[in-house]
Amino acid sequence: MSGCACCDRTRRYPSDLTDEQWQVSEPQARAVMAELRKSPAGAPMKHDPHAMVDAIGCLTRYGIEWRALPADLPP
């Protein structure tokens, strides 16, 4: 995903996946994202899937308030 700042994001939160965890999770994450893109509203991916999964993990783990969202999470 060239041109997206989330591709170069430094992993810094306790909920972020390690590279080893991502290697195990990546095939399933990409399969789920491919299914989502099949919907009528589906669009090409613009953001790094690893960063997206990290963002979901952060939000589900900590329940962050809207104003307290980390600035380096993908849109």
mmCIF file of the N, C-alpha and C atoms, coordinates in Angstrom:
data_MODEL
# 
_entry.id   MODEL 
# 
loop_
_atom_site.group_PDB 
_atom_site.id 
_atom_site.type_symbol 
_atom_site.label_atom_id 
_atom_site.label_alt_id 
_atom_site.label_comp_id 
_atom_site.label_asym_id 
_atom_site.label_entity_id 
_atom_site.label_seq_id 
_atom_site.pdbx_PDB_ins_code 
_atom_site.Cartn_x 
_atom_site.Cartn_y 
_atom_site.Cartn_z 
_atom_site.occupancy 
_atom_site.B_iso_or_equiv 
_atom_site.pdbx_formal_charge 
_atom_site.auth_seq_id 
_atom_site.auth_comp_id 
_atom_site.auth_asym_id 
_atom_site.auth_atom_id 
_atom_site.pdbx_PDB_model_num 
ATOM 1   N N  . MET A 1 1  ? 0.838   -1.163  0.000  1.00 0.00 ? 1  MET A N  1 
ATOM 2   C CA . MET A 1 1  ? 0.000   0.000   0.000  1.00 0.00 ? 1  MET A CA 1 
ATOM 3   C C  . MET A 1 1  ? 0.892   1.237   0.000  1.00 0.00 ? 1  MET A C  1 
ATOM 4   N N  . SER A 1 2  ? 1.412   1.576   -1.118 1.00 0.00 ? 2  SER A N  1 
ATOM 5   C CA . SER A 1 2  ? 2.326   2.703   -1.185 1.00 0.00 ? 2  SER A CA 1 
ATOM 6   C C  . SER A 1 2  ? 1.585   4.020   -0.962 1.00 0.00 ? 2  SER A C  1 
ATOM 7   N N  . GLY A 1 3  ? 2.288   4.961   -0.381 1.00 0.00 ? 3  GLY A N  1 
ATOM 8   C CA . GLY A 1 3  ? 1.725   6.282   -0.157 1.00 0.00 ? 3  GLY A CA 1 
ATOM 9   C C  . GLY A 1 3  ? 0.933   6.420   1.127  1.00 0.00 ? 3  GLY A C  1 
ATOM 10  N N  . CYS A 1 4  ? 0.794   5.358   1.864  1.00 0.00 ? 4  CYS A N  1 
ATOM 11  C CA . CYS A 1 4  ? 0.022   5.404   3.100  1.00 0.00 ? 4  CYS A CA 1 
ATOM 12  C C  . CYS A 1 4  ? 0.971   5.415   4.298  1.00 0.00 ? 4  CYS A C  1 
ATOM 13  N N  . ALA A 1 5  ? 0.779   6.338   5.203  1.00 0.00 ? 5  ALA A N  1 
ATOM 14  C CA . ALA A 1 5  ? 1.653   6.461   6.372  1.00 0.00 ? 5  ALA A CA 1 
ATOM 15  C C  . ALA A 1 5  ? 1.552   5.254   7.298  1.00 0.00 ? 5  ALA A C  1 
ATOM 16  N N  . CYS A 1 6  ? 0.442   4.528   7.251  1.00 0.00 ? 6  CYS A N  1 
ATOM 17  C CA . CYS A 1 6  ? 0.300   3.392   8.164  1.00 0.00 ? 6  CYS A CA 1 
ATOM 18  C C  . CYS A 1 6  ? 1.234   2.243   7.793  1.00 0.00 ? 6  CYS A C  1 
ATOM 19  N N  . CYS A 1 7  ? 1.757   2.241   6.574  1.00 0.00 ? 7  CYS A N  1 
ATOM 20  C CA . CYS A 1 7  ? 2.709   1.196   6.175  1.00 0.00 ? 7  CYS A CA 1 
ATOM 21  C C  . CYS A 1 7  ? 4.027   1.325   6.931  1.00 0.00 ? 7  CYS A C  1 
ATOM 22  N N  . ASP A 1 8  ? 4.388   2.542   7.298  1.00 0.00 ? 8  ASP A N  1 
ATOM 23  C CA . ASP A 1 8  ? 5.649   2.793   7.990  1.00 0.00 ? 8  ASP A CA 1 
ATOM 24  C C  . ASP A 1 8  ? 5.464   2.982   9.488  1.00 0.00 ? 8  ASP A C  1 
ATOM 25  N N  . ARG A 1 9  ? 4.286   2.660   9.983  1.00 0.00 ? 9  ARG A N  1 
ATOM 26  C CA . ARG A 1 9  ? 3.953   2.861   11.385 1.00 0.00 ? 9  ARG A CA 1 
ATOM 27  C C  . ARG A 1 9  ? 4.842   2.011   12.288 1.00 0.00 ? 9  ARG A C  1 
ATOM 28  N N  . THR A 1 10 ? 5.351   2.613   13.344 1.00 0.00 ? 10 THR A N  1 
ATOM 29  C CA . THR A 1 10 ? 6.139   1.888   14.338 1.00 0.00 ? 10 THR A CA 1 
ATOM 30  C C  . THR A 1 10 ? 5.187   1.197   15.298 1.00 0.00 ? 10 THR A C  1 
ATOM 31  N N  . ARG A 1 11 ? 5.368   -0.062  15.498 1.00 0.00 ? 11 ARG A N  1 
ATOM 32  C CA . ARG A 1 11 ? 4.522   -0.820  16.415 1.00 0.00 ? 11 ARG A CA 1 
ATOM 33  C C  . ARG A 1 11 ? 4.936   -0.483  17.843 1.00 0.00 ? 11 ARG A C  1 
ATOM 34  N N  . ARG A 1 12 ? 3.999   0.096   18.628 1.00 0.00 ? 12 ARG A N  1 
ATOM 35  C CA . ARG A 1 12 ? 4.382   0.556   19.961 1.00 0.00 ? 12 ARG A CA 1 
ATOM 36  C C  . ARG A 1 12 ? 3.361   0.271   21.047 1.00 0.00 ? 12 ARG A C  1 
ATOM 37  N N  . TYR A 1 13 ? 2.237   -0.303  20.707 1.00 0.00 ? 13 TYR A N  1 
ATOM 38  C CA . TYR A 1 13 ? 1.210   -0.540  21.703 1.00 0.00 ? 13 TYR A CA 1 
ATOM 39  C C  . TYR A 1 13 ? 1.224   -2.004  22.146 1.00 0.00 ? 13 TYR A C  1 
ATOM 40  N N  . PRO A 1 14 ? 0.869   -2.286  23.398 1.00 0.00 ? 14 PRO A N  1 
ATOM 41  C CA . PRO A 1 14 ? 0.871   -3.678  23.871 1.00 0.00 ? 14 PRO A CA 1 
ATOM 42  C C  . PRO A 1 14 ? -0.043  -4.590  23.053 1.00 0.00 ? 14 PRO A C  1 
ATOM 43  N N  . SER A 1 15 ? -1.067  -4.030  22.444 1.00 0.00 ? 15 SER A N  1 
ATOM 44  C CA . SER A 1 15 ? -2.004  -4.840  21.654 1.00 0.00 ? 15 SER A CA 1 
ATOM 45  C C  . SER A 1 15 ? -1.501  -5.123  20.238 1.00 0.00 ? 15 SER A C  1 
ATOM 46  N N  . ASP A 1 16 ? -0.426  -4.470  19.794 1.00 0.00 ? 16 ASP A N  1 
ATOM 47  C CA . ASP A 1 16 ? 0.098   -4.684  18.441 1.00 0.00 ? 16 ASP A CA 1 
ATOM 48  C C  . ASP A 1 16 ? 0.610   -6.112  18.290 1.00 0.00 ? 16 ASP A C  1 
ATOM 49  N N  . LEU A 1 17 ? 0.363   -6.693  17.113 1.00 0.00 ? 17 LEU A N  1 
ATOM 50  C CA . LEU A 1 17 ? 0.862   -8.028  16.833 1.00 0.00 ? 17 LEU A CA 1 
ATOM 51  C C  . LEU A 1 17 ? 2.364   -7.994  16.566 1.00 0.00 ? 17 LEU A C  1 
ATOM 52  N N  . THR A 1 18 ? 3.063   -9.015  17.033 1.00 0.00 ? 18 THR A N  1 
ATOM 53  C CA . THR A 1 18 ? 4.471   -9.149  16.674 1.00 0.00 ? 18 THR A CA 1 
ATOM 54  C C  . THR A 1 18 ? 4.538   -9.636  15.229 1.00 0.00 ? 18 THR A C  1 
ATOM 55  N N  . ASP A 1 19 ? 5.713   -9.582  14.635 1.00 0.00 ? 19 ASP A N  1 
ATOM 56  C CA . ASP A 1 19 ? 5.865   -10.083 13.264 1.00 0.00 ? 19 ASP A CA 1 
ATOM 57  C C  . ASP A 1 19 ? 5.498   -11.569 13.180 1.00 0.00 ? 19 ASP A C  1 
ATOM 58  N N  . GLU A 1 20 ? 5.857   -12.333 14.202 1.00 0.00 ? 20 GLU A N  1 
ATOM 59  C CA . GLU A 1 20 ? 5.540   -13.758 14.219 1.00 0.00 ? 20 GLU A CA 1 
ATOM 60  C C  . GLU A 1 20 ? 4.032   -13.986 14.300 1.00 0.00 ? 20 GLU A C  1 
ATOM 61  N N  . GLN A 1 21 ? 3.350   -13.215 15.142 1.00 0.00 ? 21 GLN A N  1 
ATOM 62  C CA . GLN A 1 21 ? 1.893   -13.325 15.246 1.00 0.00 ? 21 GLN A CA 1 
ATOM 63  C C  . GLN A 1 21 ? 1.230   -12.922 13.932 1.00 0.00 ? 21 GLN A C  1 
ATOM 64  N N  . TRP A 1 22 ? 1.762   -11.903 13.284 1.00 0.00 ? 22 TRP A N  1 
ATOM 65  C CA . TRP A 1 22 ? 1.191   -11.454 12.019 1.00 0.00 ? 22 TRP A CA 1 
ATOM 66  C C  . TRP A 1 22 ? 1.367   -12.527 10.947 1.00 0.00 ? 22 TRP A C  1 
ATOM 67  N N  . GLN A 1 23 ? 2.492   -13.207 10.918 1.00 0.00 ? 23 GLN A N  1 
ATOM 68  C CA . GLN A 1 23 ? 2.705   -14.265 9.930  1.00 0.00 ? 23 GLN A CA 1 
ATOM 69  C C  . GLN A 1 23 ? 1.647   -15.354 10.057 1.00 0.00 ? 23 GLN A C  1 
ATOM 70  N N  . VAL A 1 24 ? 1.249   -15.662 11.279 1.00 0.00 ? 24 VAL A N  1 
ATOM 71  C CA . VAL A 1 24 ? 0.216   -16.670 11.504 1.00 0.00 ? 24 VAL A CA 1 
ATOM 72  C C  . VAL A 1 24 ? -1.160  -16.120 11.123 1.00 0.00 ? 24 VAL A C  1 
ATOM 73  N N  . SER A 1 25 ? -1.428  -14.880 11.444 1.00 0.00 ? 25 SER A N  1 
ATOM 74  C CA . SER A 1 25 ? -2.750  -14.262 11.246 1.00 0.00 ? 25 SER A CA 1 
ATOM 75  C C  . SER A 1 25 ? -2.973  -13.724 9.833  1.00 0.00 ? 25 SER A C  1 
ATOM 76  N N  . GLU A 1 26 ? -1.910  -13.408 9.128  1.00 0.00 ? 26 GLU A N  1 
ATOM 77  C CA . GLU A 1 26 ? -2.035  -12.713 7.839  1.00 0.00 ? 26 GLU A CA 1 
ATOM 78  C C  . GLU A 1 26 ? -2.932  -13.422 6.826  1.00 0.00 ? 26 GLU A C  1 
ATOM 79  N N  . PRO A 1 27 ? -2.780  -14.727 6.585  1.00 0.00 ? 27 PRO A N  1 
ATOM 80  C CA . PRO A 1 27 ? -3.645  -15.352 5.568  1.00 0.00 ? 27 PRO A CA 1 
ATOM 81  C C  . PRO A 1 27 ? -5.132  -15.203 5.871  1.00 0.00 ? 27 PRO A C  1 
ATOM 82  N N  . GLN A 1 28 ? -5.514  -15.401 7.125  1.00 0.00 ? 28 GLN A N  1 
ATOM 83  C CA . GLN A 1 28 ? -6.921  -15.270 7.478  1.00 0.00 ? 28 GLN A CA 1 
ATOM 84  C C  . GLN A 1 28 ? -7.382  -13.818 7.392  1.00 0.00 ? 28 GLN A C  1 
ATOM 85  N N  . ALA A 1 29 ? -6.546  -12.880 7.838  1.00 0.00 ? 29 ALA A N  1 
ATOM 86  C CA . ALA A 1 29 ? -6.911  -11.459 7.765  1.00 0.00 ? 29 ALA A CA 1 
ATOM 87  C C  . ALA A 1 29 ? -7.111  -11.031 6.312  1.00 0.00 ? 29 ALA A C  1 
ATOM 88  N N  . ARG A 1 30 ? -6.209  -11.443 5.434  1.00 0.00 ? 30 ARG A N  1 
ATOM 89  C CA . ARG A 1 30 ? -6.343  -11.086 4.012  1.00 0.00 ? 30 ARG A CA 1 
ATOM 90  C C  . ARG A 1 30 ? -7.579  -11.731 3.388  1.00 0.00 ? 30 ARG A C  1 
ATOM 91  N N  . ALA A 1 31 ? -7.911  -12.958 3.808  1.00 0.00 ? 31 ALA A N  1 
ATOM 92  C CA . ALA A 1 31 ? -9.103  -13.631 3.286  1.00 0.00 ? 31 ALA A CA 1 
ATOM 93  C C  . ALA A 1 31 ? -10.370 -12.885 3.709  1.00 0.00 ? 31 ALA A C  1 
ATOM 94  N N  . VAL A 1 32 ? -10.433 -12.454 4.964  1.00 0.00 ? 32 VAL A N  1 
ATOM 95  C CA . VAL A 1 32 ? -11.594 -11.701 5.449  1.00 0.00 ? 32 VAL A CA 1 
ATOM 96  C C  . VAL A 1 32 ? -11.705 -10.380 4.694  1.00 0.00 ? 32 VAL A C  1 
ATOM 97  N N  . MET A 1 33 ? -10.581 -9.692  4.514  1.00 0.00 ? 33 MET A N  1 
ATOM 98  C CA . MET A 1 33 ? -10.606 -8.409  3.801  1.00 0.00 ? 33 MET A CA 1 
ATOM 99  C C  . MET A 1 33 ? -11.007 -8.591  2.342  1.00 0.00 ? 33 MET A C  1 
ATOM 100 N N  . ALA A 1 34 ? -10.601 -9.695  1.726  1.00 0.00 ? 34 ALA A N  1 
ATOM 101 C CA . ALA A 1 34 ? -10.997 -9.979  0.339  1.00 0.00 ? 34 ALA A CA 1 
ATOM 102 C C  . ALA A 1 34 ? -12.512 -10.186 0.250  1.00 0.00 ? 34 ALA A C  1 
ATOM 103 N N  . GLU A 1 35 ? -13.084 -10.864 1.235  1.00 0.00 ? 35 GLU A N  1 
ATOM 104 C CA . GLU A 1 35 ? -14.541 -11.052 1.274  1.00 0.00 ? 35 GLU A CA 1 
ATOM 105 C C  . GLU A 1 35 ? -15.264 -9.720  1.406  1.00 0.00 ? 35 GLU A C  1 
ATOM 106 N N  . LEU A 1 36 ? -14.754 -8.840  2.242  1.00 0.00 ? 36 LEU A N  1 
ATOM 107 C CA . LEU A 1 36 ? -15.383 -7.527  2.423  1.00 0.00 ? 36 LEU A CA 1 
ATOM 108 C C  . LEU A 1 36 ? -15.360 -6.714  1.132  1.00 0.00 ? 36 LEU A C  1 
ATOM 109 N N  . ARG A 1 37 ? -14.307 -6.860  0.356  1.00 0.00 ? 37 ARG A N  1 
ATOM 110 C CA . ARG A 1 37 ? -14.209 -6.107  -0.896 1.00 0.00 ? 37 ARG A CA 1 
ATOM 111 C C  . ARG A 1 37 ? -15.172 -6.623  -1.960 1.00 0.00 ? 37 ARG A C  1 
ATOM 112 N N  . LYS A 1 38 ? -15.736 -7.823  -1.781 1.00 0.00 ? 38 LYS A N  1 
ATOM 113 C CA . LYS A 1 38 ? -16.691 -8.375  -2.746 1.00 0.00 ? 38 LYS A CA 1 
ATOM 114 C C  . LYS A 1 38 ? -18.062 -7.723  -2.630 1.00 0.00 ? 38 LYS A C  1 
ATOM 115 N N  . SER A 1 39 ? -18.324 -7.040  -1.520 1.00 0.00 ? 39 SER A N  1 
ATOM 116 C CA . SER A 1 39 ? -19.633 -6.419  -1.336 1.00 0.00 ? 39 SER A CA 1 
ATOM 117 C C  . SER A 1 39 ? -19.791 -5.264  -2.324 1.00 0.00 ? 39 SER A C  1 
ATOM 118 N N  . PRO A 1 40 ? -21.024 -4.823  -2.556 1.00 0.00 ? 40 PRO A N  1 
ATOM 119 C CA . PRO A 1 40 ? -21.244 -3.698  -3.477 1.00 0.00 ? 40 PRO A CA 1 
ATOM 120 C C  . PRO A 1 40 ? -20.469 -2.438  -3.076 1.00 0.00 ? 40 PRO A C  1 
ATOM 121 N N  . ALA A 1 41 ? -20.245 -2.262  -1.793 1.00 0.00 ? 41 ALA A N  1 
ATOM 122 C CA . ALA A 1 41 ? -19.522 -1.081  -1.315 1.00 0.00 ? 41 ALA A CA 1 
ATOM 123 C C  . ALA A 1 41 ? -18.021 -1.343  -1.221 1.00 0.00 ? 41 ALA A C  1 
ATOM 124 N N  . GLY A 1 42 ? -17.585 -2.540  -1.579 1.00 0.00 ? 42 GLY A N  1 
ATOM 125 C CA . GLY A 1 42 ? -16.170 -2.897  -1.465 1.00 0.00 ? 42 GLY A CA 1 
ATOM 126 C C  . GLY A 1 42 ? -15.286 -2.005  -2.316 1.00 0.00 ? 42 GLY A C  1 
ATOM 127 N N  . ALA A 1 43 ? -14.118 -1.709  -1.817 1.00 0.00 ? 43 ALA A N  1 
ATOM 128 C CA . ALA A 1 43 ? -13.176 -0.838  -2.525 1.00 0.00 ? 43 ALA A CA 1 
ATOM 129 C C  . ALA A 1 43 ? -11.777 -1.432  -2.398 1.00 0.00 ? 43 ALA A C  1 
ATOM 130 N N  . PRO A 1 44 ? -10.885 -1.045  -3.293 1.00 0.00 ? 44 PRO A N  1 
ATOM 131 C CA . PRO A 1 44 ? -9.505  -1.535  -3.176 1.00 0.00 ? 44 PRO A CA 1 
ATOM 132 C C  . PRO A 1 44 ? -8.889  -1.101  -1.848 1.00 0.00 ? 44 PRO A C  1 
ATOM 133 N N  . MET A 1 45 ? -8.023  -1.936  -1.317 1.00 0.00 ? 45 MET A N  1 
ATOM 134 C CA . MET A 1 45 ? -7.372  -1.612  -0.052 1.00 0.00 ? 45 MET A CA 1 
ATOM 135 C C  . MET A 1 45 ? -6.375  -0.483  -0.237 1.00 0.00 ? 45 MET A C  1 
ATOM 136 N N  . LYS A 1 46 ? -6.412  0.480   0.673  1.00 0.00 ? 46 LYS A N  1 
ATOM 137 C CA . LYS A 1 46 ? -5.483  1.603   0.646  1.00 0.00 ? 46 LYS A CA 1 
ATOM 138 C C  . LYS A 1 46 ? -4.499  1.537   1.804  1.00 0.00 ? 46 LYS A C  1 
ATOM 139 N N  . HIS A 1 47 ? -4.810  0.739   2.809  1.00 0.00 ? 47 HIS A N  1 
ATOM 140 C CA . HIS A 1 47 ? -4.027  0.740   4.037  1.00 0.00 ? 47 HIS A CA 1 
ATOM 141 C C  . HIS A 1 47 ? -3.405  -0.627  4.292  1.00 0.00 ? 47 HIS A C  1 
ATOM 142 N N  . ASP A 1 48 ? -2.340  -0.615  5.063  1.00 0.00 ? 48 ASP A N  1 
ATOM 143 C CA . ASP A 1 48 ? -1.612  -1.822  5.410  1.00 0.00 ? 48 ASP A CA 1 
ATOM 144 C C  . ASP A 1 48 ? -2.489  -2.730  6.276  1.00 0.00 ? 48 ASP A C  1 
ATOM 145 N N  . PRO A 1 49 ? -2.717  -3.978  5.847  1.00 0.00 ? 49 PRO A N  1 
ATOM 146 C CA . PRO A 1 49 ? -3.573  -4.876  6.636  1.00 0.00 ? 49 PRO A CA 1 
ATOM 147 C C  . PRO A 1 49 ? -3.043  -5.117  8.049  1.00 0.00 ? 49 PRO A C  1 
ATOM 148 N N  . HIS A 1 50 ? -1.734  -5.180  8.214  1.00 0.00 ? 50 HIS A N  1 
ATOM 149 C CA . HIS A 1 50 ? -1.157  -5.377  9.550  1.00 0.00 ? 50 HIS A CA 1 
ATOM 150 C C  . HIS A 1 50 ? -1.539  -4.199  10.444 1.00 0.00 ? 50 HIS A C  1 
ATOM 151 N N  . ALA A 1 51 ? -1.442  -2.982  9.944  1.00 0.00 ? 51 ALA A N  1 
ATOM 152 C CA . ALA A 1 51 ? -1.818  -1.798  10.724 1.00 0.00 ? 51 ALA A CA 1 
ATOM 153 C C  . ALA A 1 51 ? -3.312  -1.805  11.041 1.00 0.00 ? 51 ALA A C  1 
ATOM 154 N N  . MET A 1 52 ? -4.124  -2.271  10.102 1.00 0.00 ? 52 MET A N  1 
ATOM 155 C CA . MET A 1 52 ? -5.568  -2.329  10.336 1.00 0.00 ? 52 MET A CA 1 
ATOM 156 C C  . MET A 1 52 ? -5.898  -3.307  11.457 1.00 0.00 ? 52 MET A C  1 
ATOM 157 N N  . VAL A 1 53 ? -5.265  -4.489  11.437 1.00 0.00 ? 53 VAL A N  1 
ATOM 158 C CA . VAL A 1 53 ? -5.512  -5.475  12.491 1.00 0.00 ? 53 VAL A CA 1 
ATOM 159 C C  . VAL A 1 53 ? -5.005  -4.946  13.836 1.00 0.00 ? 53 VAL A C  1 
ATOM 160 N N  . ASP A 1 54 ? -3.867  -4.259  13.830 1.00 0.00 ? 54 ASP A N  1 
ATOM 161 C CA . ASP A 1 54 ? -3.369  -3.650  15.073 1.00 0.00 ? 54 ASP A CA 1 
ATOM 162 C C  . ASP A 1 54 ? -4.360  -2.615  15.605 1.00 0.00 ? 54 ASP A C  1 
ATOM 163 N N  . ALA A 1 55 ? -4.940  -1.821  14.728 1.00 0.00 ? 55 ALA A N  1 
ATOM 164 C CA . ALA A 1 55 ? -5.906  -0.804  15.151 1.00 0.00 ? 55 ALA A CA 1 
ATOM 165 C C  . ALA A 1 55 ? -7.151  -1.451  15.759 1.00 0.00 ? 55 ALA A C  1 
ATOM 166 N N  . ILE A 1 56 ? -7.630  -2.510  15.139 1.00 0.00 ? 56 ILE A N  1 
ATOM 167 C CA . ILE A 1 56 ? -8.798  -3.226  15.677 1.00 0.00 ? 56 ILE A CA 1 
ATOM 168 C C  . ILE A 1 56 ? -8.464  -3.796  17.048 1.00 0.00 ? 56 ILE A C  1 
ATOM 169 N N  . GLY A 1 57 ? -7.267  -4.386  17.178 1.00 0.00 ? 57 GLY A N  1 
ATOM 170 C CA . GLY A 1 57 ? -6.848  -4.939  18.465 1.00 0.00 ? 57 GLY A CA 1 
ATOM 171 C C  . GLY A 1 57 ? -6.768  -3.881  19.541 1.00 0.00 ? 57 GLY A C  1 
ATOM 172 N N  . CYS A 1 58 ? -6.253  -2.718  19.189 1.00 0.00 ? 58 CYS A N  1 
ATOM 173 C CA . CYS A 1 58 ? -6.137  -1.611  20.145 1.00 0.00 ? 58 CYS A CA 1 
ATOM 174 C C  . CYS A 1 58 ? -7.521  -1.163  20.617 1.00 0.00 ? 58 CYS A C  1 
ATOM 175 N N  . LEU A 1 59 ? -8.434  -0.993  19.680 1.00 0.00 ? 59 LEU A N  1 
ATOM 176 C CA . LEU A 1 59 ? -9.778  -0.516  20.025 1.00 0.00 ? 59 LEU A CA 1 
ATOM 177 C C  . LEU A 1 59 ? -10.563 -1.541  20.833 1.00 0.00 ? 59 LEU A C  1 
ATOM 178 N N  . THR A 1 60 ? -10.445 -2.819  20.477 1.00 0.00 ? 60 THR A N  1 
ATOM 179 C CA . THR A 1 60 ? -11.208 -3.829  21.211 1.00 0.00 ? 60 THR A CA 1 
ATOM 180 C C  . THR A 1 60 ? -10.605 -4.103  22.581 1.00 0.00 ? 60 THR A C  1 
ATOM 181 N N  . ARG A 1 61 ? -9.304  -3.941  22.699 1.00 0.00 ? 61 ARG A N  1 
ATOM 182 C CA . ARG A 1 61 ? -8.643  -4.200  23.991 1.00 0.00 ? 61 ARG A CA 1 
ATOM 183 C C  . ARG A 1 61 ? -8.876  -3.063  24.983 1.00 0.00 ? 61 ARG A C  1 
ATOM 184 N N  . TYR A 1 62 ? -8.764  -1.825  24.498 1.00 0.00 ? 62 TYR A N  1 
ATOM 185 C CA . TYR A 1 62 ? -8.777  -0.678  25.406 1.00 0.00 ? 62 TYR A CA 1 
ATOM 186 C C  . TYR A 1 62 ? -10.034 0.175   25.337 1.00 0.00 ? 62 TYR A C  1 
ATOM 187 N N  . GLY A 1 63 ? -10.874 -0.011  24.325 1.00 0.00 ? 63 GLY A N  1 
ATOM 188 C CA . GLY A 1 63 ? -12.102 0.764   24.239 1.00 0.00 ? 63 GLY A CA 1 
ATOM 189 C C  . GLY A 1 63 ? -11.844 2.258   24.255 1.00 0.00 ? 63 GLY A C  1 
ATOM 190 N N  . ILE A 1 64 ? -10.978 2.721   23.419 1.00 0.00 ? 64 ILE A N  1 
ATOM 191 C CA . ILE A 1 64 ? -10.519 4.109   23.415 1.00 0.00 ? 64 ILE A CA 1 
ATOM 192 C C  . ILE A 1 64 ? -11.646 5.069   23.032 1.00 0.00 ? 64 ILE A C  1 
ATOM 193 N N  . GLU A 1 65 ? -11.710 6.183   23.739 1.00 0.00 ? 65 GLU A N  1 
ATOM 194 C CA . GLU A 1 65 ? -12.666 7.232   23.387 1.00 0.00 ? 65 GLU A CA 1 
ATOM 195 C C  . GLU A 1 65 ? -12.239 7.891   22.075 1.00 0.00 ? 65 GLU A C  1 
ATOM 196 N N  . TRP A 1 66 ? -13.196 8.420   21.350 1.00 0.00 ? 66 TRP A N  1 
ATOM 197 C CA . TRP A 1 66 ? -12.934 9.024   20.044 1.00 0.00 ? 66 TRP A CA 1 
ATOM 198 C C  . TRP A 1 66 ? -11.815 10.074  20.107 1.00 0.00 ? 66 TRP A C  1 
ATOM 199 N N  . ARG A 1 67 ? -11.862 10.940  21.061 1.00 0.00 ? 67 ARG A N  1 
ATOM 200 C CA . ARG A 1 67 ? -10.868 12.009  21.161 1.00 0.00 ? 67 ARG A CA 1 
ATOM 201 C C  . ARG A 1 67 ? -9.500  11.505  21.609 1.00 0.00 ? 67 ARG A C  1 
ATOM 202 N N  . ALA A 1 68 ? -9.438  10.296  22.163 1.00 0.00 ? 68 ALA A N  1 
ATOM 203 C CA . ALA A 1 68 ? -8.185  9.747   22.658 1.00 0.00 ? 68 ALA A CA 1 
ATOM 204 C C  . ALA A 1 68 ? -7.544  8.764   21.689 1.00 0.00 ? 68 ALA A C  1 
ATOM 205 N N  . LEU A 1 69 ? -8.081  8.653   20.470 1.00 0.00 ? 69 LEU A N  1 
ATOM 206 C CA . LEU A 1 69 ? -7.511  7.734   19.482 1.00 0.00 ? 69 LEU A CA 1 
ATOM 207 C C  . LEU A 1 69 ? -6.066  8.102   19.195 1.00 0.00 ? 69 LEU A C  1 
ATOM 208 N N  . PRO A 1 70 ? -5.165  7.123   19.175 1.00 0.00 ? 70 PRO A N  1 
ATOM 209 C CA . PRO A 1 70 ? -3.781  7.416   18.804 1.00 0.00 ? 70 PRO A CA 1 
ATOM 210 C C  . PRO A 1 70 ? -3.703  7.975   17.387 1.00 0.00 ? 70 PRO A C  1 
ATOM 211 N N  . ALA A 1 71 ? -2.894  8.968   17.174 1.00 0.00 ? 71 ALA A N  1 
ATOM 212 C CA . ALA A 1 71 ? -2.798  9.633   15.876 1.00 0.00 ? 71 ALA A CA 1 
ATOM 213 C C  . ALA A 1 71 ? -2.203  8.741   14.801 1.00 0.00 ? 71 ALA A C  1 
ATOM 214 N N  . ASP A 1 72 ? -1.458  7.696   15.189 1.00 0.00 ? 72 ASP A N  1 
ATOM 215 C CA . ASP A 1 72 ? -0.804  6.876   14.175 1.00 0.00 ? 72 ASP A CA 1 
ATOM 216 C C  . ASP A 1 72 ? -1.625  5.664   13.740 1.00 0.00 ? 72 ASP A C  1 
ATOM 217 N N  . LEU A 1 73 ? -2.864  5.540   14.226 1.00 0.00 ? 73 LEU A N  1 
ATOM 218 C CA . LEU A 1 73 ? -3.717  4.457   13.740 1.00 0.00 ? 73 LEU A CA 1 
ATOM 219 C C  . LEU A 1 73 ? -4.214  4.818   12.345 1.00 0.00 ? 73 LEU A C  1 
ATOM 220 N N  . PRO A 1 74 ? -4.425  3.806   11.492 1.00 0.00 ? 74 PRO A N  1 
ATOM 221 C CA . PRO A 1 74 ? -4.927  4.116   10.140 1.00 0.00 ? 74 PRO A CA 1 
ATOM 222 C C  . PRO A 1 74 ? -6.331  4.702   10.209 1.00 0.00 ? 74 PRO A C  1 
ATOM 223 N N  . PRO A 1 75 ? -6.708  5.481   9.185  1.00 0.00 ? 75 PRO A N  1 
ATOM 224 C CA . PRO A 1 75 ? -8.046  6.097   9.177  1.00 0.00 ? 75 PRO A CA 1 
ATOM 225 C C  . PRO A 1 75 ? -9.164  5.070   9.229  1.00 0.00 ? 75 PRO A C  1 
# 
